[in-house]
Amino acid sequence: MNLIVSADENWGIGRNNQLLVRIPDDLRLFRELTEGKVVVMGRKTRESLPNGILANRVNLVLTHDRHYEAGNAVVVHSMDELHRRLEPYPTDEVYVIGGGSVYSQLLDECSTAYVTKIEFAYAADAYAPNLDHLPEWELIAESEEQTYFDLIYYFRKYKAKGRNHGYNR
Ligand SMILES: NC(=O)c1ccc[n+]([C@@H]2O[C@H](COP(=O)([O-])OP(=O)(O)OC[C@H]3O[C@@H](n4cnc5c(N)ncnc54)[C@H](OP(=O)(O)O)[C@@H]3O)[C@@H](O)[C@H]2O)c1
């Protein structure tokens, strides 16, 4: 599985169920990487999406609510059910897209993380795991400095050591 996130200096990712900032080139990279693939998200992240669904992708939404309806998205109610629904798909085609609670639960099953790292500390209330502090994760690639108005950010790629896409649970 892959993880994809934009995180600020403190690995903050959101506030009041919204992104901290919308950077057009970041949103474009997100679309390029995930289109045609499977995206896994929590119910709160789904509700933060402008249309409640990401087009041209298989959308899987986690919630404990048995009555939750999410249009064309597939609703799953537990990690076990998620794994059953993911069985038909190659793990390298699965992208964990957040939010914080879902990143934490699926981090150990991910082998690659695409991180847009923003050099600013926002007031956040949702966080991704800090991959720089986890010894099993290593930074393997970083873009040149990117700018959006006065923001500086980098596209980073991390790999989990000794883990490949075949790893599952
Ligand atoms: N910067 C980024 O790249 C990025 C990406 C995604 C999201 N975000 C931000 O992150 C924030 C949302 O993150 P969050 O942690 O608050 O919420 P979240 O992870 O999006 O959703 C949490 C919800 O998912 C459901 N859930 C989680 N684990 C489950 C499990 N094992 N079984 C069944 N249901 C499960 C529960 O829904 P129920 O309560 O319905 O049971 C839970 O309340 C927002 O601010 C959003 O904008 C940022």
The ligand as a Tripos MOL2 file, in Angstrom:
@<TRIPOS>MOLECULE
LIG
   48    52     1     0     0
SMALL
NO_CHARGES

@<TRIPOS>ATOM
      1 N1         -3.2310   16.9380    4.4420 N.am      1 LIG1
      2 C1         -3.6740   15.7980    3.9370 C.2       1 LIG1
      3 O1         -3.0260   15.1880    3.0770 O.2       1 LIG1
      4 C2         -4.9740   15.2430    4.4260 C.ar      1 LIG1
      5 C3         -5.4730   14.0660    3.8840 C.ar      1 LIG1
      6 C4         -6.6900   13.5680    4.3730 C.ar      1 LIG1
      7 C5         -7.3470   14.2420    5.3950 C.ar      1 LIG1
      8 N2         -6.8070   15.3830    5.8880 N.ar      1 LIG1
      9 C6         -7.4640   16.0850    6.9990 C.3       1 LIG1
     10 O2         -7.5330   15.1930    8.1170 O.3       1 LIG1
     11 C7         -8.6570   15.5590    8.9110 C.3       1 LIG1
     12 C8         -9.5190   14.3220    9.1470 C.3       1 LIG1
     13 O3         -8.7580   13.3360    9.8420 O.3       1 LIG1
     14 P1         -9.3650   12.5520   11.0940 P.3       1 LIG1
     15 O4         -8.3150   11.6950   11.6990 O.co2     1 LIG1
     16 O5        -10.0450   13.5630   11.9640 O.co2     1 LIG1
     17 O6        -10.5410   11.7000   10.4320 O.3       1 LIG1
     18 P2        -10.5270   10.5230    9.3210 P.3       1 LIG1
     19 O7         -9.3850    9.6010    9.5760 O.co2     1 LIG1
     20 O8        -10.6750   11.1060    7.9610 O.co2     1 LIG1
     21 O9        -11.9100    9.8160    9.6510 O.3       1 LIG1
     22 C9        -12.1030    9.2500   10.9300 C.3       1 LIG1
     23 C10       -13.3250    8.3900   10.8850 C.3       1 LIG1
     24 O10       -13.1020    7.2590   10.0680 O.3       1 LIG1
     25 C11       -13.8050    6.1540   10.5930 C.3       1 LIG1
     26 N3        -12.8600    5.0960   10.9660 N.ar      1 LIG1
     27 C12       -11.5330    5.2260   11.2390 C.ar      1 LIG1
     28 N4        -11.0030    4.0080   11.5180 N.ar      1 LIG1
     29 C13       -12.0090    3.1060   11.4190 C.ar      1 LIG1
     30 C14       -12.0750    1.7070   11.5970 C.ar      1 LIG1
     31 N5        -10.9860    0.9670   11.9250 N.pl3     1 LIG1
     32 N6        -13.2720    1.0980   11.4250 N.ar      1 LIG1
     33 C15       -14.3760    1.8030   11.0650 C.ar      1 LIG1
     34 N7        -14.3590    3.1550   10.8810 N.ar      1 LIG1
     35 C16       -13.1930    3.7890   11.0680 C.ar      1 LIG1
     36 C17       -14.5740    6.6660   11.7960 C.3       1 LIG1
     37 O11       -15.8040    7.1290   11.2760 O.3       1 LIG1
     38 P3        -17.1620    7.1830   12.1680 P.3       1 LIG1
     39 O12       -16.9420    8.2870   13.1470 O.co2     1 LIG1
     40 O13       -18.2220    7.5010   11.1450 O.co2     1 LIG1
     41 O14       -17.3320    5.8400   12.7950 O.co2     1 LIG1
     42 C18       -13.7210    7.8270   12.2380 C.3       1 LIG1
     43 O15       -14.4150    8.7750   13.0160 O.3       1 LIG1
     44 C19        -9.3730   16.6550    8.1320 C.3       1 LIG1
     45 O16        -8.9640   17.9150    8.6410 O.3       1 LIG1
     46 C20        -8.8860   16.4830    6.7200 C.3       1 LIG1
     47 O17        -8.9420   17.6790    5.9630 O.3       1 LIG1
     48 C21        -5.6460   15.8900    5.4240 C.ar      1 LIG1
@<TRIPOS>BOND
     1     1     2 1
     2     2     3 2
     3     2     4 1
     4     4     5 ar
     5     4    48 ar
     6     5     6 ar
     7     6     7 ar
     8     7     8 ar
     9     8     9 1
    10     8    48 ar
    11     9    10 1
    12     9    46 1
    13    10    11 1
    14    11    12 1
    15    11    44 1
    16    12    13 1
    17    13    14 1
    18    14    15 2
    19    14    16 1
    20    14    17 1
    21    17    18 1
    22    18    19 2
    23    18    20 1
    24    18    21 1
    25    21    22 1
    26    22    23 1
    27    23    24 1
    28    23    42 1
    29    24    25 1
    30    25    26 1
    31    25    36 1
    32    26    27 ar
    33    26    35 ar
    34    27    28 ar
    35    28    29 ar
    36    29    30 ar
    37    29    35 ar
    38    30    31 1
    39    30    32 ar
    40    32    33 ar
    41    33    34 ar
    42    34    35 ar
    43    36    37 1
    44    36    42 1
    45    37    38 1
    46    38    39 2
    47    38    40 1
    48    38    41 1
    49    42    43 1
    50    44    45 1
    51    44    46 1
    52    46    47 1
@<TRIPOS>SUBSTRUCTURE
     1 LIG1         1 GROUP 0 **** ****
